[in-house]
């Protein structure tokens, strides 16, 4: 979704990642682990809910959907990648670019859904 030259993105997270987001004041996503070469925010809440509910909840005991805004012009450097069904659209941000990506977040990262 685009508004005022920003794009709303979503990120499904587990409890440990959410704790690190809280520690940043809800301003940054934590660095990727060595086995995670990309950061992949998703383009719609439905997909983020699916991941949080169907994957994070069974794996970690809870799952959360976060929502945040970035400038549309900045996001254009990361083309949409479809990884399955019609709703499965993501942007692939290389792990080494996550600090710069975090610097582009406008406002705070918000938790919109919780699954326990």
Beta strands, then each sheet from edge to edge (+ up, - down):
strand 1: 2-3
strand 2: 6-13
strand 3: 38-39
strand 4: 63-71
strand 5: 80-82
strand 6: 89-91
strand 7: 93-94
strand 8: 105-115
sheet 1: 1+ 2- 4+ 8-
sheet 2: 3+ 7-
sheet 3: 5+ 6-
end
